[in-house]
């Protein structure tokens, strides 16, 4: 007898993460669950220190992402009524420009004592524009040089 197999999709959004259970045979969505990020988007200050952020900063706390895996994924599996052993894959989705600086072992820098009070140690969200001045300068130099890649 053929046992059904399932896959989990996890979307890490701006304010929450979502998990969906999909049956592999036909792509049917069986259940989903959402977990709202505890820290949301950091635009004013860091959560671990009294560090104010300059305008155009948009950071996130990596632990919020892990909480999606710990809460929304099991909840979606529970709601789908499936055996977790029948899950054969997981896919994740972030905005392509979400950057998380980490140590060699994968520990986010913001979770270390040495960098917890450093804004650049946190995940950069898609709407983080603190480097806009530098980006504008790069584009201006490229335009002056008539760089062919600038059209792209």
Secondary structure, 3 states (H helix, E strand, C coil): CCCCCEEEEEEECCCEEEEEEEECCCCCEEEEEEEECCCCCECCECCCCCCECCCCCCEECHHHHHHHHHHHHHHHHHHHCCCHHHEEEEEEECCCCCECCECCCCCEHHHCCCCCCCHHHCEECCCCCCCHHHHHHHHHHHHHHCCHHHHC
